Amino acid sequence: MSIFDHVSLRTTRLEETQRFYEAALAPLGIDTKFYVERAEGGVAGFGRHGVDLFIGAVRGPEPTPVHMAFCAGNREEVDAFHAAALAAGGMDNGAPGVRPKYHEAYYAAFVIDPSGNNVEAVFQGPA
């Protein structure tokens, strides 16, 4: 069980960021669960079953970037995440591969999203 109930990101470029996450997270079985327009801007919710990730619009400077790691079901999902994220406009921040500095079965890929966040997909199981 995850230690988080949900994560919320804020961005000044909601439309672009929402499209990025729709494409990048699809290979992990994560999709858009809702979108609502509010006085302060729109909010999109993503998840596999419920809503685990919220992305909301803000006015003003872009918020400080964060690092998020999404669980993948296998190494192929990590590879597909990386390819989809790059095709959706993400910037490569680490191609799919084993990261032995963490442990010998840590297989991950990293991409910077349109808002500057470091987004990771990771599988921590046998090859």
MOPAC internal coordinates of N, CA, C and O (Angstrom, degrees):
PM7 1SCF
backbone

  N    0.0000 0     0.00 0     0.00 0    0    0    0
  C    1.4473 1     0.00 0     0.00 0    1    0    0
  C    1.5245 1   108.72 1     0.00 0    2    1    0
  O    1.2310 1   120.59 1   -42.34 1    3    2    1
  N    1.3017 1   116.47 1   137.66 1    3    2    1
  C    1.4509 1   122.83 1   178.85 1    5    3    2
  C    1.5217 1   110.37 1   -66.81 1    6    5    3
  O    1.2310 1   120.68 1   -27.69 1    7    6    5
  N    1.3284 1   116.30 1   152.31 1    7    6    5
  C    1.4566 1   119.37 1   175.52 1    9    7    6
  C    1.5196 1   111.23 1   -85.54 1   10    9    7
  O    1.2310 1   120.42 1   171.66 1   11   10    9
  N    1.3237 1   116.81 1    -8.34 1   11   10    9
  C    1.4619 1   121.33 1  -179.73 1   13   11   10
  C    1.5177 1   110.95 1  -106.36 1   14   13   11
  O    1.2310 1   121.15 1   -35.15 1   15   14   13
  N    1.3161 1   115.40 1   144.85 1   15   14   13
  C    1.4551 1   120.39 1   170.88 1   17   15   14
  C    1.5245 1   109.05 1   -86.10 1   18   17   15
  O    1.2310 1   120.95 1   138.96 1   19   18   17
  N    1.3496 1   115.78 1   -41.04 1   19   18   17
  C    1.4599 1   120.27 1   177.01 1   21   19   18
  C    1.5253 1   109.74 1  -165.20 1   22   21   19
  O    1.2310 1   121.22 1   -14.03 1   23   22   21
  N    1.3224 1   115.26 1   165.97 1   23   22   21
  C    1.4567 1   123.46 1   177.10 1   25   23   22
  C    1.5224 1   107.03 1  -126.18 1   26   25   23
  O    1.2310 1   120.31 1   -39.56 1   27   26   25
  N    1.3264 1   117.01 1   140.44 1   27   26   25
  C    1.4648 1   121.66 1   177.32 1   29   27   26
  C    1.5184 1   109.89 1  -120.76 1   30   29   27
  O    1.2310 1   120.97 1   -49.92 1   31   30   29
  N    1.3231 1   115.75 1   130.08 1   31   30   29
  C    1.4525 1   122.41 1   174.60 1   33   31   30
  C    1.5132 1   108.43 1  -112.71 1   34   33   31
  O    1.2310 1   120.68 1   -29.37 1   35   34   33
  N    1.3078 1   116.30 1   150.63 1   35   34   33
  C    1.4542 1   122.12 1   175.22 1   37   35   34
  C    1.5222 1   108.10 1  -121.86 1   38   37   35
  O    1.2310 1   120.67 1   -34.99 1   39   38   37
  N    1.3254 1   116.32 1   145.01 1   39   38   37
  C    1.4538 1   120.91 1  -178.73 1   41   39   38
  C    1.5211 1   110.78 1  -150.92 1   42   41   39
  O    1.2310 1   121.09 1   -26.94 1   43   42   41
  N    1.3104 1   115.53 1   153.06 1   43   42   41
  C    1.4630 1   120.62 1   173.50 1   45   43   42
  C    1.5265 1   110.44 1   -89.01 1   46   45   43
  O    1.2310 1   120.34 1   172.46 1   47   46   45
  N    1.3361 1   116.96 1    -7.54 1   47   46   45
  C    1.4746 1   121.90 1  -178.17 1   49   47   46
  C    1.5311 1   109.84 1  -124.03 1   50   49   47
  O    1.2310 1   120.94 1  -115.40 1   51   50   49
  N    1.3206 1   115.82 1    64.60 1   51   50   49
  C    1.4610 1   120.73 1  -173.53 1   53   51   50
  C    1.5210 1   112.98 1   -60.40 1   54   53   51
  O    1.2310 1   119.74 1   132.22 1   55   54   53
  N    1.3184 1   118.10 1   -47.78 1   55   54   53
  C    1.4630 1   120.76 1  -175.97 1   57   55   54
  C    1.5330 1   111.15 1   -57.74 1   58   57   55
  O    1.2310 1   120.48 1   129.49 1   59   58   57
  N    1.3101 1   116.69 1   -50.51 1   59   58   57
  C    1.4653 1   122.03 1   179.96 1   61   59   58
  C    1.5246 1   111.03 1   -63.71 1   62   61   59
  O    1.2310 1   120.01 1   137.64 1   63   62   61
  N    1.3242 1   117.59 1   -42.36 1   63   62   61
  C    1.4581 1   121.86 1  -178.95 1   65   63   62
  C    1.5227 1   111.06 1   -68.33 1   66   65   63
  O    1.2310 1   120.14 1   140.36 1   67   66   65
  N    1.3337 1   117.33 1   -39.64 1   67   66   65
  C    1.4596 1   120.56 1   177.86 1   69   67   66
  C    1.5281 1   110.79 1   -62.75 1   70   69   67
  O    1.2310 1   120.13 1   134.81 1   71   70   69
  N    1.3378 1   117.35 1   -45.19 1   71   70   69
  C    1.4767 1   120.08 1   178.09 1   73   71   70
  C    1.5261 1   111.09 1   -60.27 1   74   73   71
  O    1.2310 1   120.53 1   139.49 1   75   74   73
  N    1.3337 1   116.60 1   -40.51 1   75   74   73
  C    1.4660 1   120.62 1   177.99 1   77   75   74
  C    1.5315 1   110.52 1   -58.12 1   78   77   75
  O    1.2310 1   120.14 1   128.88 1   79   78   77
  N    1.3396 1   117.34 1   -51.12 1   79   78   77
  C    1.4687 1   120.09 1  -177.32 1   81   79   78
  C    1.5295 1   112.28 1   -67.18 1   82   81   79
  O    1.2310 1   119.91 1   144.85 1   83   82   81
  N    1.3113 1   117.78 1   -35.15 1   83   82   81
  C    1.4720 1   119.65 1   176.14 1   85   83   82
  C    1.5242 1   110.55 1   -57.74 1   86   85   83
  O    1.2310 1   120.04 1   135.58 1   87   86   85
  N    1.3234 1   117.53 1   -44.42 1   87   86   85
  C    1.4643 1   121.57 1  -178.97 1   89   87   86
  C    1.5253 1   111.96 1   -76.65 1   90   89   87
  O    1.2310 1   120.05 1   133.95 1   91   90   89
  N    1.3238 1   117.50 1   -46.05 1   91   90   89
  C    1.4578 1   121.12 1  -173.82 1   93   91   90
  C    1.5202 1   113.28 1   -68.98 1   94   93   91
  O    1.2310 1   119.70 1   145.75 1   95   94   93
  N    1.3278 1   118.17 1   -34.25 1   95   94   93
  C    1.4593 1   120.93 1  -176.25 1   97   95   94
  C    1.5206 1   113.84 1   -90.28 1   98   97   95
  O    1.2310 1   119.75 1   166.64 1   99   98   97
  N    1.3301 1   118.09 1   -13.36 1   99   98   97
  C    1.4742 1   120.87 1   179.81 1  101   99   98
  C    1.5310 1   112.73 1   -55.26 1  102  101   99
  O    1.2310 1   118.55 1   137.76 1  103  102  101
  N    1.3613 1   120.36 1   -42.24 1  103  102  101
  C    1.4577 1   119.25 1   179.02 1  105  103  102
  C    1.5257 1   113.99 1   -63.95 1  106  105  103
  O    1.2310 1   120.21 1   162.67 1  107  106  105
  N    1.3409 1   117.21 1   -17.33 1  107  106  105
  C    1.4613 1   121.51 1   179.08 1  109  107  106
  C    1.5294 1   111.79 1   -94.78 1  110  109  107
  O    1.2310 1   120.53 1  -175.25 1  111  110  109
  N    1.3282 1   116.60 1     4.75 1  111  110  109
  C    1.4581 1   120.87 1  -179.84 1  113  111  110
  C    1.5172 1   113.26 1    77.53 1  114  113  111
  O    1.2310 1   120.43 1  -158.98 1  115  114  113
  N    1.3243 1   116.79 1    21.02 1  115  114  113
  C    1.4628 1   122.33 1  -179.84 1  117  115  114
  C    1.5211 1   108.09 1  -108.65 1  118  117  115
  O    1.2310 1   120.48 1   -50.74 1  119  118  117
  N    1.3349 1   116.68 1   129.26 1  119  118  117
  C    1.4592 1   119.25 1  -179.28 1  121  119  118
  C    1.5198 1   111.43 1  -136.59 1  122  121  119
  O    1.2310 1   121.14 1    -5.41 1  123  122  121
  N    1.3338 1   115.43 1   174.59 1  123  122  121
  C    1.4600 1   122.04 1   179.33 1  125  123  122
  C    1.5264 1   108.86 1   -72.14 1  126  125  123
  O    1.2310 1   120.99 1   -52.89 1  127  126  125
  N    1.3145 1   115.71 1   127.11 1  127  126  125
  C    1.4714 1   121.07 1   178.50 1  129  127  126
  C    1.5203 1   111.39 1   -98.61 1  130  129  127
  O    1.2310 1   119.85 1   151.89 1  131  130  129
  N    1.3383 1   117.89 1   -28.11 1  131  130  129
  C    1.4496 1   120.25 1   177.81 1  133  131  130
  C    1.5204 1   110.19 1  -165.24 1  134  133  131
  O    1.2310 1   121.58 1   -16.63 1  135  134  133
  N    1.3164 1   114.58 1   163.37 1  135  134  133
  C    1.4657 1   122.88 1   169.56 1  137  135  134
  C    1.5163 1   106.44 1  -143.41 1  138  137  135
  O    1.2310 1   120.60 1   -49.35 1  139  138  137
  N    1.3287 1   116.46 1   130.65 1  139  138  137
  C    1.4634 1   120.71 1   175.87 1  141  139  138
  C    1.5224 1   109.06 1  -131.66 1  142  141  139
  O    1.2310 1   121.59 1   -33.71 1  143  142  141
  N    1.3003 1   114.56 1   146.29 1  143  142  141
  C    1.4678 1   120.83 1   175.92 1  145  143  142
  C    1.5219 1   106.75 1   -98.00 1  146  145  143
  O    1.2310 1   120.93 1   -48.83 1  147  146  145
  N    1.3323 1   115.84 1   131.17 1  147  146  145
  C    1.4603 1   121.55 1   178.45 1  149  147  146
  C    1.5186 1   108.68 1  -125.15 1  150  149  147
  O    1.2310 1   120.50 1   -11.43 1  151  150  149
  N    1.3162 1   116.65 1   168.57 1  151  150  149
  C    1.4678 1   121.26 1  -178.90 1  153  151  150
  C    1.5280 1   111.59 1   -56.03 1  154  153  151
  O    1.2310 1   120.23 1   140.97 1  155  154  153
  N    1.3317 1   117.16 1   -39.03 1  155  154  153
  C    1.4568 1   120.87 1  -178.50 1  157  155  154
  C    1.5327 1   113.09 1   -84.52 1  158  157  155
  O    1.2310 1   120.19 1   175.44 1  159  158  157
  N    1.3201 1   117.24 1    -4.56 1  159  158  157
  C    1.4650 1   122.87 1   180.00 1  161  159  158
  C    1.5123 1   110.91 1   130.84 1  162  161  159
  O    1.2310 1   120.65 1    -4.11 1  163  162  161
  N    1.3198 1   116.36 1   175.89 1  163  162  161
  C    1.4598 1   121.12 1  -176.68 1  165  163  162
  C    1.5110 1   113.19 1   -76.88 1  166  165  163
  O    1.2310 1   121.36 1   -18.97 1  167  166  165
  N    1.3345 1   115.01 1   161.03 1  167  166  165
  C    1.4631 1   123.14 1   174.87 1  169  167  166
  C    1.5236 1   107.45 1  -136.94 1  170  169  167
  O    1.2310 1   120.70 1   -50.18 1  171  170  169
  N    1.3311 1   116.28 1   129.82 1  171  170  169
  C    1.4605 1   121.98 1   175.95 1  173  171  170
  C    1.5234 1   108.71 1  -112.83 1  174  173  171
  O    1.2310 1   120.55 1   -38.18 1  175  174  173
  N    1.3249 1   116.56 1   141.82 1  175  174  173
  C    1.4625 1   121.82 1   178.31 1  177  175  174
  C    1.5143 1   110.49 1  -117.57 1  178  177  175
  O    1.2310 1   120.45 1   -44.27 1  179  178  177
  N    1.3326 1   116.75 1   135.73 1  179  178  177
  C    1.4661 1   123.24 1  -177.94 1  181  179  178
  C    1.5226 1   110.48 1  -125.63 1  182  181  179
  O    1.2310 1   120.61 1   -28.40 1  183  182  181
  N    1.3383 1   116.45 1   151.60 1  183  182  181
  C    1.4519 1   120.25 1   174.71 1  185  183  182
  C    1.5098 1   111.80 1   178.68 1  186  185  183
  O    1.2310 1   121.15 1    -4.64 1  187  186  185
  N    1.3351 1   115.41 1   175.36 1  187  186  185
  C    1.4667 1   121.33 1   174.10 1  189  187  186
  C    1.5184 1   109.02 1   -87.77 1  190  189  187
  O    1.2310 1   120.74 1   132.16 1  191  190  189
  N    1.3047 1   116.19 1   -47.84 1  191  190  189
  C    1.4678 1   121.39 1  -179.59 1  193  191  190
  C    1.5239 1   109.13 1  -119.28 1  194  193  191
  O    1.2310 1   120.54 1   115.67 1  195  194  193
  N    1.3060 1   116.57 1   -64.33 1  195  194  193
  C    1.4606 1   121.68 1   174.52 1  197  195  194
  C    1.5191 1   108.98 1   -94.83 1  198  197  195
  O    1.2310 1   120.92 1    21.05 1  199  198  197
  N    1.3184 1   115.84 1  -158.95 1  199  198  197
  C    1.4594 1   121.17 1   178.72 1  201  199  198
  C    1.5224 1   108.75 1  -106.63 1  202  201  199
  O    1.2310 1   120.82 1   -61.83 1  203  202  201
  N    1.3302 1   116.04 1   118.17 1  203  202  201
  C    1.4601 1   122.49 1  -178.04 1  205  203  202
  C    1.5205 1   112.71 1  -112.12 1  206  205  203
  O    1.2310 1   120.52 1   159.42 1  207  206  205
  N    1.3372 1   116.61 1   -20.58 1  207  206  205
  C    1.4612 1   121.73 1  -176.45 1  209  207  206
  C    1.5201 1   109.16 1  -131.84 1  210  209  207
  O    1.2310 1   121.10 1   -54.56 1  211  210  209
  N    1.3186 1   115.50 1   125.44 1  211  210  209
  C    1.4571 1   122.25 1   174.76 1  213  211  210
  C    1.5192 1   108.39 1  -111.96 1  214  213  211
  O    1.2310 1   120.40 1   -42.29 1  215  214  213
  N    1.3299 1   116.83 1   137.71 1  215  214  213
  C    1.4612 1   121.58 1   174.48 1  217  215  214
  C    1.5169 1   106.49 1  -126.57 1  218  217  215
  O    1.2310 1   121.05 1   -61.73 1  219  218  217
  N    1.3239 1   115.59 1   118.27 1  219  218  217
  C    1.4523 1   120.26 1  -175.26 1  221  219  218
  C    1.5146 1   112.86 1  -122.88 1  222  221  219
  O    1.2310 1   121.18 1   -30.26 1  223  222  221
  N    1.3144 1   115.35 1   149.74 1  223  222  221
  C    1.4577 1   122.14 1   179.41 1  225  223  222
  C    1.5241 1   110.29 1   -78.43 1  226  225  223
  O    1.2310 1   121.21 1   -36.55 1  227  226  225
  N    1.3308 1   115.30 1   143.45 1  227  226  225
  C    1.4579 1   122.69 1   172.34 1  229  227  226
  C    1.5167 1   108.48 1  -134.15 1  230  229  227
  O    1.2310 1   121.18 1   -22.53 1  231  230  229
  N    1.3129 1   115.35 1   157.47 1  231  230  229
  C    1.4579 1   120.76 1   173.84 1  233  231  230
  C    1.5175 1   107.50 1  -101.87 1  234  233  231
  O    1.2310 1   120.29 1   -26.38 1  235  234  233
  N    1.3198 1   117.06 1   153.62 1  235  234  233
  C    1.4617 1   120.03 1   178.56 1  237  235  234
  C    1.5069 1   111.84 1   101.92 1  238  237  235
  O    1.2310 1   120.04 1    20.99 1  239  238  237
  N    1.3172 1   117.54 1  -159.01 1  239  238  237
  C    1.4654 1   120.05 1  -177.52 1  241  239  238
  C    1.5344 1   111.73 1   -68.94 1  242  241  239
  O    1.2310 1   121.36 1   -27.05 1  243  242  241
  N    1.3369 1   115.00 1   152.95 1  243  242  241
  C    1.4690 1   120.28 1   177.87 1  245  243  242
  C    1.5317 1   108.62 1   -62.86 1  246  245  243
  O    1.2310 1   119.86 1   -48.17 1  247  246  245
  N    1.3482 1   117.88 1   131.83 1  247  246  245
  C    1.4686 1   120.49 1   179.02 1  249  247  246
  C    1.5340 1   112.26 1   -62.38 1  250  249  247
  O    1.2310 1   120.63 1   -18.79 1  251  250  249
  N    1.3101 1   116.41 1   161.21 1  251  250  249
  C    1.4643 1   122.75 1   178.19 1  253  251  250
  C    1.5257 1   109.91 1   -59.46 1  254  253  251
  O    1.2310 1   119.79 1   -49.15 1  255  254  253
  N    1.3284 1   118.01 1   130.85 1  255  254  253
  C    1.4701 1   120.64 1   179.27 1  257  255  254
  C    1.5366 1   112.59 1   -62.97 1  258  257  255
  O    1.2310 1   121.58 1   -25.42 1  259  258  257
  N    1.3261 1   114.58 1   154.58 1  259  258  257
  C    1.4604 1   121.96 1   177.27 1  261  259  258
  C    1.5263 1   109.37 1  -127.23 1  262  261  259
  O    1.2310 1   120.64 1    -8.56 1  263  262  261
  N    1.3202 1   116.37 1   171.44 1  263  262  261
  C    1.4638 1   122.91 1   174.12 1  265  263  262
  C    1.5256 1   107.47 1  -114.60 1  266  265  263
  O    1.2310 1   120.91 1   -50.85 1  267  266  265
  N    1.3410 1   115.86 1   129.15 1  267  266  265
  C    1.4624 1   121.91 1   176.13 1  269  267  266
  C    1.5195 1   108.51 1  -128.35 1  270  269  267
  O    1.2310 1   120.52 1   -42.16 1  271  270  269
  N    1.3258 1   116.62 1   137.84 1  271  270  269
  C    1.4604 1   121.43 1   176.64 1  273  271  270
  C    1.5273 1   109.10 1  -118.94 1  274  273  271
  O    1.2310 1   120.96 1   -55.37 1  275  274  273
  N    1.3380 1   115.77 1   124.63 1  275  274  273
  C    1.4596 1   122.29 1   178.28 1  277  275  274
  C    1.5150 1   109.65 1  -100.63 1  278  277  275
  O    1.2310 1   120.23 1   -42.32 1  279  278  277
  N    1.3309 1   117.17 1   137.68 1  279  278  277
  C    1.4605 1   122.27 1   177.88 1  281  279  278
  C    1.5215 1   110.13 1   -73.99 1  282  281  279
  O    1.2310 1   121.27 1   -48.59 1  283  282  281
  N    1.3221 1   115.17 1   131.41 1  283  282  281
  C    1.4598 1   121.77 1   174.06 1  285  283  282
  C    1.5262 1   108.30 1  -106.24 1  286  285  283
  O    1.2310 1   120.64 1   -25.69 1  287  286  285
  N    1.3331 1   116.38 1   154.31 1  287  286  285
  C    1.4560 1   121.15 1  -179.39 1  289  287  286
  C    1.5160 1   114.11 1   -81.23 1  290  289  287
  O    1.2310 1   120.72 1   162.05 1  291  290  289
  N    1.3385 1   116.22 1   -17.95 1  291  290  289
  C    1.4646 1   121.23 1   179.92 1  293  291  290
  C    1.5318 1   108.29 1  -168.77 1  294  293  291
  O    1.2310 1   120.51 1    -3.17 1  295  294  293
  N    1.3055 1   116.63 1   176.83 1  295  294  293
  C    1.4619 1   121.28 1  -178.53 1  297  295  294
  C    1.5297 1   112.12 1   -66.80 1  298  297  295
  O    1.2310 1   120.60 1   147.28 1  299  298  297
  N    1.3177 1   116.45 1   -32.72 1  299  298  297
  C    1.4651 1   119.84 1   179.55 1  301  299  298
  C    1.5317 1   111.19 1   -63.61 1  302  301  299
  O    1.2310 1   120.30 1   143.46 1  303  302  301
  N    1.3188 1   117.03 1   -36.54 1  303  302  301
  C    1.4659 1   119.94 1   176.61 1  305  303  302
  C    1.5273 1   111.19 1   -65.61 1  306  305  303
  O    1.2310 1   120.12 1   142.78 1  307  306  305
  N    1.3328 1   117.38 1   -37.22 1  307  306  305
  C    1.4686 1   120.89 1   176.56 1  309  307  306
  C    1.5275 1   109.13 1   -61.65 1  310  309  307
  O    1.2310 1   120.67 1   133.24 1  311  310  309
  N    1.3309 1   116.33 1   -46.76 1  311  310  309
  C    1.4702 1   121.10 1   179.01 1  313  311  310
  C    1.5301 1   111.01 1   -59.84 1  314  313  311
  O    1.2310 1   120.69 1   134.82 1  315  314  313
  N    1.3444 1   116.29 1   -45.18 1  315  314  313
  C    1.4635 1   120.79 1  -178.74 1  317  315  314
  C    1.5285 1   111.30 1   -66.64 1  318  317  315
  O    1.2310 1   120.04 1   141.19 1  319  318  317
  N    1.3326 1   117.53 1   -38.81 1  319  318  317
  C    1.4684 1   121.28 1   174.75 1  321  319  318
  C    1.5196 1   110.45 1   -57.10 1  322  321  319
  O    1.2310 1   120.33 1   130.29 1  323  322  321
  N    1.3172 1   116.98 1   -49.71 1  323  322  321
  C    1.4639 1   121.69 1  -176.94 1  325  323  322
  C    1.5260 1   110.72 1   -60.36 1  326  325  323
  O    1.2310 1   120.40 1   133.36 1  327  326  325
  N    1.3146 1   116.84 1   -46.64 1  327  326  325
  C    1.4693 1   121.01 1   179.77 1  329  327  326
  C    1.5251 1   110.98 1   -62.98 1  330  329  327
  O    1.2310 1   120.21 1   134.90 1  331  330  329
  N    1.3298 1   117.21 1   -45.10 1  331  330  329
  C    1.4655 1   121.05 1  -178.86 1  333  331  330
  C    1.5251 1   110.96 1   -66.48 1  334  333  331
  O    1.2310 1   120.08 1   140.70 1  335  334  333
  N    1.3226 1   117.45 1   -39.30 1  335  334  333
  C    1.4602 1   121.23 1  -179.74 1  337  335  334
  C    1.5253 1   111.14 1   -65.71 1  338  337  335
  O    1.2310 1   120.08 1   139.14 1  339  338  337
  N    1.3254 1   117.46 1   -40.86 1  339  338  337
  C    1.4642 1   120.41 1   177.52 1  341  339  338
  C    1.5239 1   110.65 1   -66.53 1  342  341  339
  O    1.2310 1   120.67 1   137.51 1  343  342  341
  N    1.3253 1   116.33 1   -42.49 1  343  342  341
  C    1.4746 1   120.12 1   179.12 1  345  343  342
  C    1.5287 1   111.47 1   -63.99 1  346  345  343
  O    1.2310 1   120.42 1   153.26 1  347  346  345
  N    1.3388 1   116.79 1   -26.74 1  347  346  345
  C    1.4612 1   121.46 1  -179.27 1  349  347  346
  C    1.5307 1   112.42 1   -88.05 1  350  349  347
  O    1.2310 1   120.17 1  -173.73 1  351  350  349
  N    1.3227 1   117.27 1     6.27 1  351  350  349
  C    1.4564 1   120.07 1   176.44 1  353  351  350
  C    1.5055 1   115.60 1   103.89 1  354  353  351
  O    1.2310 1   119.92 1  -176.38 1  355  354  353
  N    1.3260 1   117.76 1     3.62 1  355  354  353
  C    1.4624 1   120.37 1   176.64 1  357  355  354
  C    1.5216 1   111.20 1   -72.20 1  358  357  355
  O    1.2310 1   120.89 1   -19.80 1  359  358  357
  N    1.3208 1   115.91 1   160.20 1  359  358  357
  C    1.4604 1   121.86 1   178.72 1  361  359  358
  C    1.5319 1   108.99 1  -107.86 1  362  361  359
  O    1.2310 1   120.53 1   -50.32 1  363  362  361
  N    1.3235 1   116.60 1   129.68 1  363  362  361
  C    1.4551 1   121.52 1  -178.92 1  365  363  362
  C    1.5302 1   110.37 1   -57.35 1  366  365  363
  O    1.2310 1   121.47 1   -46.96 1  367  366  365
  N    1.3367 1   114.80 1   133.04 1  367  366  365
  C    1.4584 1   120.74 1   175.85 1  369  367  366
  C    1.5192 1   110.42 1  -132.57 1  370  369  367
  O    1.2310 1   120.57 1  -161.70 1  371  370  369
  N    1.3381 1   116.51 1    18.30 1  371  370  369
  C    1.4598 1   122.39 1   179.78 1  373  371  370
  C    1.5103 1   110.60 1   148.17 1  374  373  371
  O    1.2310 1   120.50 1   -74.68 1  375  374  373
  N    1.3187 1   116.66 1   105.32 1  375  374  373
  C    1.4659 1   122.06 1  -178.31 1  377  375  374
  C    1.5298 1   110.82 1   -63.41 1  378  377  375
  O    1.2310 1   120.34 1   -21.09 1  379  378  377
  N    1.3308 1   116.96 1   158.91 1  379  378  377
  C    1.4607 1   119.90 1   178.51 1  381  379  378
  C    1.5261 1   111.66 1   -56.45 1  382  381  379
  O    1.2310 1   121.22 1   -43.50 1  383  382  381
  N    1.3087 1   115.28 1   136.50 1  383  382  381
  C    1.4584 1   120.10 1   178.03 1  385  383  382
  C    1.5124 1   111.65 1   171.71 1  386  385  383
  O    1.2310 1   121.53 1    -9.36 1  387  386  385
  N    1.3276 1   114.68 1   170.64 1  387  386  385
  C    1.4638 1   122.03 1   177.76 1  389  387  386
  C    1.5232 1   108.32 1   -74.50 1  390  389  387
  O    1.2310 1   120.93 1   -42.21 1  391  390  389
  N    1.3119 1   115.83 1   137.79 1  391  390  389
  C    1.4673 1   122.50 1   177.62 1  393  391  390
  C    1.5291 1   108.01 1  -113.63 1  394  393  391
  O    1.2310 1   120.03 1   -97.49 1  395  394  393
  N    1.3555 1   117.54 1    82.51 1  395  394  393
  C    1.4650 1   120.32 1  -174.89 1  397  395  394
  C    1.5265 1   114.10 1   -63.14 1  398  397  395
  O    1.2310 1   120.16 1   161.75 1  399  398  397
  N    1.3350 1   117.30 1   -18.25 1  399  398  397
  C    1.4734 1   117.89 1   177.89 1  401  399  398
  C    1.5288 1   110.81 1   -65.38 1  402  401  399
  O    1.2310 1   120.15 1   157.98 1  403  402  401
  N    1.3359 1   117.32 1   -22.02 1  403  402  401
  C    1.4679 1   121.13 1   175.18 1  405  403  402
  C    1.5361 1   109.58 1   -90.90 1  406  405  403
  O    1.2310 1   120.06 1   122.43 1  407  406  405
  N    1.3225 1   117.49 1   -57.57 1  407  406  405
  C    1.4635 1   124.72 1   168.97 1  409  407  406
  C    1.5230 1   108.34 1  -173.86 1  410  409  407
  O    1.2310 1   120.46 1   -12.19 1  411  410  409
  N    1.3196 1   116.73 1   167.81 1  411  410  409
  C    1.4681 1   121.93 1  -170.64 1  413  411  410
  C    1.5194 1   114.74 1   -67.88 1  414  413  411
  O    1.2310 1   119.34 1   165.94 1  415  414  413
  N    1.3159 1   118.86 1   -14.06 1  415  414  413
  C    1.4661 1   120.93 1   179.50 1  417  415  414
  C    1.5319 1   112.14 1  -112.18 1  418  417  415
  O    1.2310 1   119.68 1  -166.17 1  419  418  417
  N    1.3306 1   118.22 1    13.83 1  419  418  417
  C    1.4680 1   121.93 1  -178.67 1  421  419  418
  C    1.5173 1   108.09 1   -85.99 1  422  421  419
  O    1.2310 1   120.52 1   -78.33 1  423  422  421
  N    1.3354 1   116.60 1   101.67 1  423  422  421
  C    1.4598 1   123.22 1  -177.91 1  425  423  422
  C    1.5216 1   107.53 1  -109.79 1  426  425  423
  O    1.2310 1   120.53 1   -61.36 1  427  426  425
  N    1.3335 1   116.58 1   118.64 1  427  426  425
  C    1.4563 1   119.73 1  -172.17 1  429  427  426
  C    1.5181 1   111.62 1  -146.44 1  430  429  427
  O    1.2310 1   121.75 1   -15.39 1  431  430  429
  N    1.3309 1   114.26 1   164.61 1  431  430  429
  C    1.4641 1   122.98 1   172.51 1  433  431  430
  C    1.5234 1   106.93 1  -141.43 1  434  433  431
  O    1.2310 1   121.09 1   -31.06 1  435  434  433
  N    1.3429 1   115.52 1   148.94 1  435  434  433
  C    1.4597 1   121.86 1  -175.81 1  437  435  434
  C    1.5164 1   110.33 1  -129.23 1  438  437  435
  O    1.2310 1   120.79 1   -39.99 1  439  438  437
  N    1.3417 1   116.10 1   140.01 1  439  438  437
  C    1.4587 1   122.67 1   179.08 1  441  439  438
  C    1.5299 1   107.84 1  -141.57 1  442  441  439
  O    1.2310 1   120.64 1   -37.01 1  443  442  441
  N    1.3235 1   116.38 1   142.99 1  443  442  441
  C    1.4627 1   121.45 1   173.19 1  445  443  442
  C    1.5242 1   107.84 1   -91.47 1  446  445  443
  O    1.2310 1   120.32 1   -54.81 1  447  446  445
  N    1.3375 1   117.00 1   125.19 1  447  446  445
  C    1.4671 1   120.86 1  -178.83 1  449  447  446
  C    1.5359 1   110.56 1   -79.72 1  450  449  447
  O    1.2310 1   119.51 1    -5.63 1  451  450  449
  N    1.3362 1   118.54 1   174.37 1  451  450  449
  C    1.4658 1   121.13 1  -177.58 1  453  451  450
  C    1.5325 1   114.49 1   -61.06 1  454  453  451
  O    1.2310 1   120.13 1   162.03 1  455  454  453
  N    1.3241 1   117.35 1   -17.97 1  455  454  453
  C    1.4590 1   121.08 1   179.62 1  457  455  454
  C    1.5281 1   112.79 1   -99.31 1  458  457  455
  O    1.2310 1   120.35 1  -175.94 1  459  458  457
  N    1.3376 1   116.94 1     4.06 1  459  458  457
  C    1.4618 1   120.92 1   177.02 1  461  459  458
  C    1.5131 1   115.41 1    93.58 1  462  461  459
  O    1.2310 1   119.48 1  -176.89 1  463  462  461
  N    1.3423 1   118.59 1     3.11 1  463  462  461
  C    1.4605 1   121.14 1   179.41 1  465  463  462
  C    1.5209 1   111.15 1   -78.29 1  466  465  463
  O    1.2310 1   120.64 1   -35.35 1  467  466  465
  N    1.3316 1   116.37 1   144.65 1  467  466  465
  C    1.4557 1   122.89 1   176.84 1  469  467  466
  C    1.5291 1   108.11 1   -89.86 1  470  469  467
  O    1.2310 1   120.45 1   -70.07 1  471  470  469
  N    1.3304 1   116.74 1   109.93 1  471  470  469
  C    1.4536 1   122.74 1  -174.67 1  473  471  470
  C    1.5165 1   108.97 1  -108.74 1  474  473  471
  O    1.2310 1   120.96 1   -51.42 1  475  474  473
  N    1.3183 1   115.77 1   128.58 1  475  474  473
  C    1.4672 1   122.25 1  -175.88 1  477  475  474
  C    1.5285 1   109.72 1  -121.99 1  478  477  475
  O    1.2310 1   121.04 1   -35.29 1  479  478  477
  N    1.3303 1   115.62 1   144.71 1  479  478  477
  C    1.4658 1   121.92 1   165.56 1  481  479  478
  C    1.5162 1   105.08 1  -117.04 1  482  481  479
  O    1.2310 1   120.39 1   -46.05 1  483  482  481
  N    1.3303 1   116.85 1   133.95 1  483  482  481
  C    1.4685 1   120.61 1  -175.10 1  485  483  482
  C    1.5211 1   110.70 1  -138.41 1  486  485  483
  O    1.2310 1   121.74 1   -39.39 1  487  486  485
  N    1.3331 1   114.27 1   140.61 1  487  486  485
  C    1.4639 1   122.50 1   171.04 1  489  487  486
  C    1.5107 1   106.81 1  -123.96 1  490  489  487
  O    1.2310 1   120.61 1   -54.62 1  491  490  489
  N    1.3326 1   116.43 1   125.38 1  491  490  489
  C    1.4604 1   120.62 1  -176.44 1  493  491  490
  C    1.5208 1   111.35 1  -115.57 1  494  493  491
  O    1.2310 1   121.18 1  -128.18 1  495  494  493
  N    1.3247 1   115.34 1    51.82 1  495  494  493
  C    1.4504 1   120.22 1  -179.87 1  497  495  494
  C    1.5154 1   110.26 1  -132.20 1  498  497  495
  O    1.2310 1   120.91 1     1.23 1  499  498  497
  N    1.3243 1   115.87 1  -178.77 1  499  498  497
  C    1.4666 1   119.53 1   179.36 1  501  499  498
  C    1.5336 1   112.14 1   -64.80 1  502  501  499
  O    1.2310 1   121.30 1   -27.19 1  503  502  501
  N    1.3195 1   115.11 1   152.81 1  503  502  501
  C    1.4690 1   121.33 1  -178.08 1  505  503  502
  C    1.5088 1   111.71 1   -60.10 1  506  505  503
  O    1.2310 1   120.10 1   180.00 1  507  506  505

